[in-house]
C-alpha cells in the first residue's frame, strides 16, 4: 500500500525531478554565457583600449569576483525564499552589465560592468546545483553533473558564435546583443522554478548528512575550510588554459579563432567529463572522483609545458577538457553530501566561491606572469604547482576515513 509521500509526484528521483533537471540545464546554459564572453572578447578589447595583457585580464577577474560574491548571497537567498527571487535579481544584473560593458569607454569601465555580469551569471551554477540536489538521492551525482555542464555547454556553444559576432560586428554590438537575449529568456524561465522541495526531502537528507559527517570525523566548518583551500588551488591551475588559450594561440601566430575553437573543444569534452564524473560519483563517491580528476588535470598541465604546435594544442586542450571537466561539481557534491541540507545553498555557494576565486586569481596571475616573462611557460608551471597543493589535500581527505577504520587507503 503506497503512502501519501510515496504517491506524491514531487518526491526525490521522480519524473518531476528529471523535468526540473532538464529545465535547469537550459537555464544554466543561458545564464552562464557571462563566464565565457570576456575570454573570447579579450584580444579585441585589449587592442581597442591599448592595454597590457595583465590589465586586459582584469575584467575576467572582476567578473569572477562578482560571480563568487553572489554565489554565497544567492545561495542564502535561495535557502530562505526559494530560487526564483535570486533568478530575477540575477537576470536584471546580467542584462544591465552587458549593456554597460558595450558602452564602456575604458578597460576599467568594461571591468566594472563585468562585476554585474558575474553577479548575474552566478545563478547558473552553485545556487542551481544546490536547488537540484534537493530533488535527487539515488542519482544526485548525475544530476549535479548535468546541471554543472550548463556552464561548459554555454562556453562550448557561445564561444564560436561570439567569436563570429565580434569578427563581423565588433565586440560592442555583440555585448548589446547578449543583453537583449538574456533579458528575453532568463526572467521568463525563472517562473518555472516556483515549486520548492517538500519538507520530507529535507528530513531524509538531514539524517543522511549527519551519518556521513560522523564517519568523516570533521565538523561542517572544518570540512568547508579544507574544501575551500583545495578548490582554490585546483582552479588556480585550471584558469591558465581556460582563460588564456585564445590569447595564447594568437601570440603563437595561430590566430584568435583557433584559440576559440580549442576553448570550445575543451569545454565540449568537459561536458562529457562532468556527466561521467557525476555518474561515477554515485557509485564510488565524490572524493574519489575528485582525486582522480585533479591528478589527471595535473598531467594535462604538464603536457602544455612541452608542446605548443597547433595539432598538439588541439589534442592537449581536448585531454585537458576530459580531465578537469568534472572537478568543480565534485566540490558541490561533497559539500552537499556532508553539509546540513537546509544550508545547502549557502554551503555549496561558499565552497564554489573558493573555486571561482581560484579561477579569478589564476586568470589574473597568468596574465601578469606572461607580462613578466614574455611567455606562458611559467604561467603553466605556476598552475601545476597549485594543482599539487590540491592533490595533497584531497588525497588526505580520501585516505583519512579509511585510515581511521584500519582500511587500506
C-alpha positions as CSV (number, residue, x, y, z in Angstrom):
1,X,0.0,0.0,0.0
2,X,1.5,3.3,-1.0
3,X,1.9,6.1,1.5
4,X,0.9,9.7,0.7
5,X,4.6,10.6,0.5
6,X,5.4,7.8,-2.0
7,X,2.3,8.7,-4.1
8,X,3.4,12.3,-4.4
9,X,4.7,13.3,-7.8
10,X,7.2,15.6,-6.2
11,X,9.4,13.2,-4.2
12,X,13.1,12.7,-4.9
13,X,14.2,11.0,-8.2
14,X,10.6,11.4,-9.5
15,X,9.5,12.3,-13.1
16,X,9.1,15.9,-11.9
17,X,12.8,15.8,-10.6
18,X,14.0,14.9,-14.1
19,X,11.8,17.5,-15.7
20,X,13.2,20.1,-13.4
21,X,16.7,18.9,-14.2
22,X,16.1,19.4,-17.9
23,X,14.9,23.0,-17.4
24,X,17.8,23.7,-15.1
25,X,20.3,22.6,-17.8
26,X,18.7,25.0,-20.3
27,X,18.7,27.8,-17.8
28,X,22.3,27.3,-16.8
29,X,23.4,27.3,-20.5
30,X,21.8,30.7,-21.0
31,X,22.9,32.2,-17.6
32,X,26.5,31.1,-17.8
33,X,27.3,32.9,-21.0
34,X,28.7,35.6,-18.7
35,X,31.5,33.2,-17.7
36,X,32.9,33.0,-21.2
37,X,32.2,36.1,-23.3
38,X,35.0,38.0,-21.7
39,X,37.5,35.3,-22.6
40,X,36.5,35.4,-26.2
41,X,36.5,39.2,-26.3
42,X,39.9,39.6,-24.6
43,X,42.1,40.1,-27.7
44,X,39.7,42.6,-29.3
45,X,39.2,44.6,-26.1
46,X,42.9,44.7,-25.4
47,X,43.6,46.0,-28.9
48,X,40.9,48.7,-28.7
49,X,41.9,50.0,-25.2
50,X,45.7,49.6,-25.8
51,X,46.5,47.9,-22.5
52,X,48.9,45.1,-21.5
53,X,47.7,41.5,-21.1
54,X,47.5,41.7,-17.3
55,X,45.2,44.7,-17.4
56,X,43.1,43.1,-20.2
57,X,42.7,40.0,-17.9
58,X,41.3,42.2,-15.1
59,X,37.7,42.2,-16.4
60,X,37.7,38.4,-16.2
61,X,38.9,38.6,-12.7
62,X,36.3,41.2,-11.7
63,X,33.6,39.1,-13.4
64,X,34.7,36.1,-11.3
65,X,34.7,38.2,-8.1
66,X,31.1,39.2,-8.8
67,X,30.3,35.6,-9.6
68,X,32.0,34.4,-6.4
69,X,30.5,37.0,-4.1
70,X,27.0,36.4,-5.4
71,X,27.2,32.7,-5.2
72,X,27.0,32.9,-1.4
73,X,24.4,35.6,-1.3
74,X,22.2,34.0,-3.9
75,X,22.6,30.7,-2.1
76,X,21.4,32.2,1.2
77,X,18.5,33.9,-0.6
78,X,17.5,30.6,-2.2
79,X,17.7,28.7,1.1
80,X,15.2,31.1,2.7
81,X,12.9,32.1,-0.1
82,X,13.4,29.6,-2.9
83,X,15.5,30.2,-6.1
84,X,13.0,32.4,-8.0
85,X,13.8,35.7,-6.4
86,X,17.6,35.1,-6.9
87,X,16.9,34.3,-10.6
88,X,15.1,37.5,-11.1
89,X,17.8,39.6,-9.5
90,X,20.5,37.8,-11.5
91,X,18.7,38.4,-14.8
92,X,18.5,42.1,-14.1
93,X,22.1,42.3,-13.1
94,X,23.5,40.4,-16.1
95,X,21.5,42.2,-18.8
96,X,22.4,45.6,-17.3
97,X,26.1,44.6,-17.0
98,X,26.3,43.6,-20.7
99,X,24.7,46.9,-21.8
100,X,27.1,48.9,-19.6
101,X,30.0,46.9,-21.0
102,X,29.0,47.7,-24.6
103,X,29.0,51.4,-23.7
104,X,32.3,51.4,-21.7
105,X,35.0,53.9,-22.6
106,X,37.9,52.3,-20.8
107,X,39.2,48.9,-19.7
108,X,38.2,49.7,-16.1
109,X,34.6,50.7,-17.0
110,X,34.5,47.5,-19.0
111,X,35.8,45.6,-15.9
112,X,33.3,47.3,-13.6
113,X,30.4,46.2,-15.8
114,X,31.7,42.7,-15.5
115,X,31.1,42.7,-11.8
116,X,27.4,42.9,-12.6
117,X,27.7,40.3,-15.3
118,X,29.4,38.0,-12.8
119,X,26.7,38.5,-10.2
120,X,24.1,37.6,-12.8
121,X,25.9,34.6,-14.2
122,X,26.4,33.1,-10.7
123,X,22.8,31.9,-10.5
124,X,23.5,29.4,-13.3
125,X,26.0,27.4,-11.2
126,X,26.1,27.0,-7.4
127,X,22.6,28.1,-6.5
128,X,21.1,26.0,-9.3
129,X,23.2,23.0,-8.3
130,X,22.1,23.3,-4.7
131,X,18.5,23.6,-5.8
132,X,18.5,20.4,-7.9
133,X,20.4,18.5,-5.2
134,X,17.2,18.6,-3.1
135,X,15.3,16.7,-5.8
136,X,17.6,13.6,-6.1
137,X,19.1,11.0,-3.8
138,X,20.0,7.9,-5.9
139,X,21.1,10.0,-8.9
140,X,22.3,13.1,-7.1
141,X,25.8,13.0,-8.5
142,X,24.5,12.6,-12.1
143,X,22.0,15.4,-11.5
144,X,24.7,17.7,-10.1
145,X,27.0,16.9,-13.0
146,X,24.3,17.6,-15.6
147,X,23.4,21.0,-14.2
148,X,27.1,21.8,-13.9
149,X,27.5,21.1,-17.6
150,X,25.4,24.1,-18.3
151,X,28.5,26.3,-17.6
152,X,30.6,24.4,-20.1
153,X,27.8,24.0,-22.6
154,X,27.5,27.8,-22.5
155,X,31.2,28.1,-23.3
156,X,31.2,25.4,-26.0
157,X,28.1,26.8,-27.8
158,X,28.6,30.5,-27.3
159,X,32.4,30.8,-27.8
160,X,32.5,30.3,-31.6
161,X,29.2,32.2,-32.0
162,X,30.6,35.2,-30.1
163,X,33.9,35.0,-32.0
164,X,32.0,35.2,-35.3
165,X,29.8,38.1,-34.0
166,X,32.8,40.0,-32.8
167,X,34.6,39.4,-36.1
168,X,31.5,40.6,-38.1
169,X,30.1,43.4,-35.9
170,X,32.6,44.2,-33.2
171,X,32.6,43.4,-29.5
172,X,30.3,46.3,-28.5
173,X,27.5,45.3,-30.8
174,X,28.0,41.7,-29.6
175,X,27.6,42.7,-25.9
176,X,24.4,44.6,-26.7
177,X,23.0,41.5,-28.5
178,X,23.8,39.3,-25.4
179,X,22.0,41.8,-23.1
180,X,18.9,41.6,-25.3
181,X,19.0,37.8,-25.5
182,X,19.3,37.4,-21.7
183,X,16.5,39.9,-21.0
184,X,14.2,38.0,-23.3
185,X,14.9,34.5,-21.9
186,X,16.2,34.3,-18.3
187,X,13.5,36.1,-16.4
188,X,10.5,34.3,-18.0
189,X,12.2,30.9,-17.3
190,X,12.6,31.7,-13.6
191,X,8.8,31.3,-13.2
192,X,9.3,27.6,-13.9
193,X,11.1,27.1,-10.6
194,X,8.4,28.2,-8.3
195,X,7.8,24.8,-6.6
196,X,10.1,24.1,-3.6
197,X,11.2,20.7,-2.4
198,X,8.9,19.0,0.1
199,X,9.9,19.1,3.8
200,X,10.2,15.3,3.7
201,X,13.1,15.6,1.3
202,X,15.0,17.8,3.8
203,X,14.3,15.4,6.7
204,X,15.7,12.4,5.0
205,X,18.7,14.4,3.7
206,X,19.5,15.7,7.2
207,X,19.8,12.2,8.6
208,X,22.0,11.0,5.8
209,X,24.4,14.0,6.0
210,X,24.7,13.6,9.8
211,X,25.7,10.0,9.4
212,X,28.2,10.7,6.6
213,X,29.8,13.5,8.6
214,X,30.1,11.4,11.7
215,X,32.1,8.8,9.7
216,X,34.4,11.5,8.3
217,X,35.2,13.0,11.7
218,X,35.2,16.6,10.7
219,X,32.9,19.5,11.6
220,X,31.0,21.2,8.8
221,X,33.2,24.3,9.1
222,X,36.4,22.3,9.2
223,X,35.4,20.3,6.1
224,X,34.3,23.5,4.3
225,X,37.6,25.2,5.0
226,X,39.6,22.2,3.6
227,X,37.4,22.1,0.5
228,X,37.8,25.9,0.0
229,X,41.6,25.7,0.1
230,X,41.7,22.7,-2.2
231,X,39.2,24.3,-4.6
232,X,41.1,27.5,-4.8
233,X,44.3,25.6,-5.6
234,X,42.8,23.4,-8.4
235,X,41.2,26.4,-10.0
236,X,44.3,28.5,-9.9
237,X,45.7,25.7,-12.1
238,X,42.5,25.4,-14.2
239,X,42.4,29.1,-15.1
240,X,45.6,29.2,-17.2
241,X,44.3,27.2,-20.2
242,X,40.7,28.2,-19.9
243,X,41.3,32.0,-19.6
244,X,44.3,32.4,-21.8
245,X,44.0,29.8,-24.6
246,X,42.6,32.3,-27.1
247,X,45.3,34.9,-26.4
248,X,48.0,32.1,-26.3
249,X,47.1,30.9,-29.8
250,X,47.1,34.5,-31.0
251,X,50.6,35.0,-29.6
252,X,51.8,31.8,-31.3
253,X,50.6,33.1,-34.6
254,X,47.7,30.6,-34.9
255,X,45.0,33.3,-34.6
256,X,42.3,34.0,-32.0
257,X,39.8,31.9,-34.0
258,X,41.9,28.8,-33.5
259,X,42.0,29.6,-29.7
260,X,38.2,29.9,-29.6
261,X,37.9,26.6,-31.3
262,X,40.2,25.0,-28.7
263,X,38.2,26.6,-25.9
264,X,35.0,25.2,-27.4
265,X,36.7,21.7,-27.7
266,X,38.0,21.9,-24.2
267,X,34.6,22.8,-22.8
268,X,32.7,20.5,-25.1
269,X,34.7,17.5,-23.8
270,X,34.4,18.9,-20.3
271,X,30.6,18.3,-20.6
272,X,31.3,14.6,-21.1
273,X,33.6,14.7,-18.1
274,X,31.0,16.4,-15.9
275,X,28.3,14.0,-16.7
276,X,30.6,11.0,-16.5
277,X,32.0,12.2,-13.1
278,X,28.6,12.6,-11.7
279,X,27.6,9.1,-12.8
280,X,30.8,7.7,-11.3
281,X,30.3,9.7,-8.0
282,X,27.0,8.0,-7.4
283,X,29.0,4.7,-7.3
284,X,32.4,5.4,-5.8
285,X,31.9,8.7,-4.1
286,X,32.7,12.4,-4.8
287,X,36.0,12.4,-3.0
288,X,37.5,9.6,-5.1
289,X,36.3,11.1,-8.3
290,X,37.7,14.5,-7.3
291,X,41.1,12.9,-6.6
292,X,41.2,11.2,-10.0
293,X,40.1,14.3,-11.9
294,X,42.7,16.6,-10.1
295,X,45.5,14.1,-10.8
296,X,44.6,14.0,-14.4
297,X,44.4,17.7,-14.7
298,X,48.0,18.0,-13.4
299,X,49.1,15.5,-16.1
300,X,47.5,17.7,-18.8
301,X,49.1,20.9,-17.5
302,X,52.5,19.1,-17.6
303,X,51.9,18.4,-21.3
304,X,51.2,22.1,-22.0
305,X,54.8,22.8,-20.8
306,X,56.3,20.8,-23.5
307,X,54.1,21.0,-26.6
308,X,52.9,24.2,-28.5
309,X,52.3,23.0,-32.0
310,X,48.9,23.7,-33.4
311,X,47.9,20.0,-33.7
312,X,49.3,19.2,-30.2
313,X,47.5,22.1,-28.7
314,X,44.2,20.8,-30.0
315,X,45.0,17.4,-28.6
316,X,46.1,18.7,-25.2
317,X,43.1,21.0,-24.9
318,X,40.8,18.1,-25.6
319,X,42.6,16.0,-23.0
320,X,42.5,18.9,-20.5
321,X,38.7,19.2,-21.0
322,X,38.2,15.5,-20.4
323,X,40.4,15.5,-17.3
324,X,39.2,18.6,-15.5
325,X,35.6,19.0,-16.5
326,X,34.2,17.0,-13.6
327,X,36.3,18.6,-10.9
328,X,34.3,21.6,-9.7
329,X,31.0,19.8,-9.5
330,X,32.6,17.3,-7.1
331,X,33.2,20.0,-4.6
332,X,29.4,20.7,-4.6
333,X,28.7,17.0,-4.4
334,X,31.0,16.6,-1.4
335,X,29.6,19.7,0.3
336,X,26.0,18.5,-0.3
337,X,26.8,15.0,1.0
338,X,28.3,16.1,4.3
339,X,26.7,19.5,5.0
340,X,23.3,20.2,6.6
341,X,20.8,20.2,3.7
342,X,18.9,23.3,4.9
343,X,22.1,25.2,4.5
344,X,22.9,23.7,1.1
345,X,22.6,26.9,-0.9
346,X,25.0,28.8,1.4
347,X,27.4,26.0,2.0
348,X,27.6,24.9,-1.7
349,X,27.9,28.6,-2.6
350,X,30.7,29.1,-0.2
351,X,32.8,26.2,-1.5
352,X,32.1,27.1,-5.1
353,X,33.1,30.7,-4.3
354,X,36.5,29.4,-3.3
355,X,36.9,27.7,-6.7
356,X,35.7,30.8,-8.5
357,X,38.2,33.0,-6.6
358,X,40.9,30.5,-7.7
359,X,39.8,30.9,-11.3
360,X,39.8,34.7,-10.9
361,X,43.2,34.8,-9.3
362,X,44.6,32.3,-11.7
363,X,43.4,34.2,-14.7
364,X,44.9,37.5,-13.4
365,X,48.2,35.9,-12.2
366,X,48.7,34.1,-15.6
367,X,48.3,37.5,-17.4
368,X,50.9,39.2,-15.2
369,X,53.3,36.2,-15.3
370,X,53.1,36.5,-19.1
371,X,53.9,40.2,-18.9
372,X,56.9,39.5,-16.6
373,X,58.4,36.6,-18.6
374,X,57.2,37.3,-22.1
375,X,55.7,33.8,-22.4
376,X,53.1,31.5,-20.8
377,X,55.5,28.7,-19.8
378,X,56.0,30.0,-16.3
379,X,52.2,30.5,-16.0
380,X,51.7,26.8,-16.8
381,X,54.3,25.9,-14.2
382,X,52.6,28.1,-11.6
383,X,49.3,26.3,-12.3
384,X,50.9,22.9,-12.0
385,X,52.3,23.8,-8.5
386,X,48.9,24.9,-7.3
387,X,47.4,21.7,-8.6
388,X,49.8,19.7,-6.5
389,X,48.6,21.5,-3.4
390,X,45.1,20.4,-4.3
391,X,46.1,16.8,-4.8
392,X,47.7,16.7,-1.4
393,X,44.6,18.0,0.4
394,X,42.1,15.8,-1.4
395,X,44.4,12.8,-1.1
396,X,44.3,13.3,2.7
397,X,40.5,13.6,2.7
398,X,40.2,10.4,0.7
399,X,42.7,8.5,2.9
400,X,41.8,9.7,6.4
401,X,38.4,7.9,6.9
402,X,40.0,4.7,5.7
403,X,43.0,5.0,8.0
404,X,40.7,5.7,10.9
405,X,38.8,2.4,10.2
406,X,42.0,0.5,9.6
407,X,41.3,0.0,5.9
408,X,43.8,0.4,3.1
409,X,43.8,3.9,1.7
